[in-house]
Amino acid sequence: MEGYELPAEEKIMITHELLNQEYKPLRLDPRRSHMHELISTMLSHRTNHKDEEQAFYTMMERFGDWEGVMNAPFDDLADAISTTRYPGQKVPQIQETLRIIKEERGEFSIDFLEQMPVEEAIAGLTRLPGVGLKTATLVLLFNFKKPVLPVDTHVFRVSQRVGLIGAKVTANKAHDILLDMLPKDAVVLFNFHKHLLKHGQQICTWSYPRCEKCVLNGICNYYNQVRAKGIDKAA
């Protein structure tokens, strides 16, 4: 049996091991406060990291704190986060999310998620406007070390090309499929997410993936069934 013909359950652990060797294991330590992570992740939708960070710090500089952001005039807040994509959509989502958290918790804090079971925590976050499964799982994994797996566009693309998920699987469904095949260990899931993200940005890019430099090409469906046969335009 060729490497790329292995069952997905075997390929996923080989993928994890090879990318761990390529990019080195990472520690799972929160990079920013819980509320910062939540709101910044909302800002990051369809926006690169640099522009997301600029928007966040401009917003906080202009309005001072979460209360100020929540009560800011629409146009002023939209201008503050204008480095992000679709700021007009994000303004009401961010402000309503802040209102809900303040009204229900009496403060701008999501620390209560620490003690919640995973499914309950996901449900609590995804009912907030502008918070989908990717945002919820990212916050829960990065900040609370919950055993969940954020599936962004890079994780999704690499997983499909390697053959860990099928061609018709949705991003939300991919979360469940991939999670079921991986150890329920937050550090493993964090490294799997971060390494596939980096690999998708640097090697397995959307256009013209650099298959010749890819450590996964021995088990990759795309490489063995498309690129190696000269079928795609990048060959």
LINLINUR-V69970 format. One record per residue. N is the residue number from 1. OMEGA is omega in radians with two decimals (none if undefined). BURIAL is b if it has 9 or more other ideal C-beta (glycine too) atoms within 8 Angstrom, else e. D_CENTER is the distance of its C-alpha to the mean C-alpha in Angstrom with 1 decimal. Layout:
n->[N N]
omega->[OMEGA OMEGA]
burial->[BURIAL BURIAL]
d_center->[D_CENTER D_CENTER]
This chain:
n->[1 2 3 4 5 6 7 8 9 10 11 12 13 14 15 16 17 18 19 20 21 22 23 24 25 26 27 28 29 30 31 32 33 34 35 36 37 38 39 40 41 42 43 44 45 46 47 48 49 50 51 52 53 54 55 56 57 58 59 60 61 62 63 64 65 66 67 68 69 70 71 72 73 74 75 76 77 78 79 80 81 82 83 84 85 86 87 88 89 90 91 92 93 94 95 96 97 98 99 100 101 102 103 104 105 106 107 108 109 110 111 112 113 114 115 116 117 118 119 120 121 122 123 124 125 126 127 128 129 130 131 132 133 134 135 136 137 138 139 140 141 142 143 144 145 146 147 148 149 150 151 152 153 154 155 156 157 158 159 160 161 162 163 164 165 166 167 168 169 170 171 172 173 174 175 176 177 178 179 180 181 182 183 184 185 186 187 188 189 190 191 192 193 194 195 196 197 198 199 200 201 202 203 204 205 206 207 208 209 210 211 212 213 214 215 216 217 218 219 220 221 222 223 224 225 226 227 228 229 230 231 232 233 234 235]
omega->[3.08 -3.12 -3.09 3.12 3.12 3.07 -3.12 -3.13 3.08 -3.10 -3.08 3.12 3.03 3.08 3.14 -3.11 -3.13 -3.14 3.02 3.10 -3.09 -3.01 3.11 3.13 -3.12 3.02 3.09 3.08 3.13 -3.11 3.14 -3.09 -3.07 -3.13 3.08 -3.13 -3.12 -3.07 3.11 3.11 3.04 3.11 -3.01 -3.09 -3.13 -3.08 3.13 -3.01 -3.12 -3.11 3.07 -3.12 3.11 3.13 -3.11 -3.06 3.03 3.12 -3.10 3.10 -3.10 -3.00 2.92 -3.10 -3.09 3.09 3.13 3.11 -3.11 -3.07 -3.10 3.02 -3.07 -3.06 -3.13 3.13 3.10 3.11 -3.12 -3.10 -3.03 3.08 3.10 3.04 3.08 3.14 3.14 3.07 -3.05 -3.11 -3.13 3.12 3.14 -3.10 3.13 3.07 3.11 3.13 -3.13 -3.14 -3.12 -3.11 -3.07 -3.04 -3.13 3.13 3.10 -3.08 3.01 3.14 -3.12 -3.13 -3.12 -3.04 -3.07 2.95 -3.03 -3.06 3.12 3.12 3.10 3.13 3.14 -3.14 -3.04 3.04 3.09 -3.12 3.12 -3.13 3.10 -3.08 -3.13 3.14 -3.12 -3.10 3.11 3.13 -3.09 3.11 -3.04 -2.99 -3.06 3.10 3.07 -3.12 3.12 -3.07 3.04 3.12 3.08 -3.05 -3.13 3.09 -3.13 -3.10 -3.13 -3.13 3.12 -3.09 3.13 3.14 3.10 3.08 -3.11 -3.07 -3.07 -3.13 3.09 -3.14 3.13 3.12 3.11 3.12 -3.11 -3.09 -3.13 -3.12 3.14 -3.09 -3.09 3.06 3.12 -3.09 -3.04 -3.11 3.08 -3.11 3.11 -3.14 3.10 3.12 -3.05 -3.10 3.07 3.07 -3.13 -3.14 3.11 3.12 -2.99 -3.04 -3.08 -3.09 -3.08 3.10 3.11 3.09 -3.07 -3.02 -3.08 3.14 -3.01 3.14 -3.13 -3.00 3.11 -3.13 -2.99 3.09 -3.08 -3.11 -3.03 -3.09 -3.09 -3.03 -3.09 3.13 3.10 -3.09 -3.08 -3.07 -3.09 -3.09 none]
burial->[e e b b e b e b e e b b b b b b e b b b e b b e e e e b e e e e e b b b b b b b b b b b b e b e e e b b b b b b e b b b e b b e e b b b b b e b e e e b b b e b b e b b e e b e e b b b b b b b b b b b b b e e b e e b b b e e b e e b e b e e b b e b b b e b e b b e b b b b b b b b b b b b e b b b b b b e e b b b b b b b b b b b b e e e b e b e b b b e b b b e b b e e e b b b b b b b b b b b b b b b e e b b b e e e b b b e e b e b b e b b b b b b b b b e e e e e e e e]
d_center->[33.2 31.1 27.8 25.8 27.7 26.6 25.0 21.2 21.6 23.2 21.2 17.9 19.5 21.2 18.0 16.6 20.0 20.5 17.2 18.1 21.5 20.3 17.8 19.2 17.8 15.9 16.9 14.6 15.9 14.5 14.2 15.4 16.9 15.5 16.4 15.4 11.8 11.9 13.7 12.1 8.6 11.0 12.7 9.9 9.8 11.4 12.3 12.3 12.0 15.8 16.4 14.0 15.8 19.1 18.6 17.8 20.8 23.0 22.4 23.2 26.2 27.7 27.3 27.5 25.5 23.6 27.0 27.6 24.3 24.9 28.5 28.0 29.7 27.4 28.5 28.2 24.7 23.7 25.5 23.8 20.3 21.7 19.6 16.6 16.8 18.6 19.6 22.2 19.7 17.7 20.9 22.0 18.7 18.3 22.0 22.2 19.3 21.3 24.5 23.4 22.2 25.5 27.7 26.5 26.1 28.6 26.3 23.0 21.3 18.8 20.3 21.6 18.4 19.3 22.2 20.7 20.2 16.7 17.5 19.3 16.6 14.1 17.0 17.9 14.7 14.2 17.8 17.2 17.4 14.3 12.0 10.5 9.1 5.4 6.6 9.1 7.5 5.5 9.0 10.9 9.8 9.9 12.9 14.7 14.2 14.0 13.8 10.7 7.9 4.3 5.1 4.3 7.9 8.6 7.9 9.8 12.5 13.3 13.6 15.8 17.9 18.6 19.5 17.3 16.9 19.4 19.7 19.8 16.9 14.6 10.8 11.5 14.2 12.3 10.4 14.0 15.6 13.5 13.6 17.3 18.0 16.5 18.2 17.2 16.9 14.1 14.9 14.8 11.5 10.1 12.0 11.1 7.4 8.6 11.5 10.3 8.2 11.5 13.6 12.2 12.9 16.2 17.8 16.4 16.2 16.5 20.2 22.5 20.4 22.3 23.3 26.3 24.3 21.7 22.2 21.0 23.6 26.0 23.8 22.1 23.3 22.7 24.7 27.5 28.0 27.4 27.3 30.1 32.3 32.0 30.7 27.9 28.8 27.3 29.6]
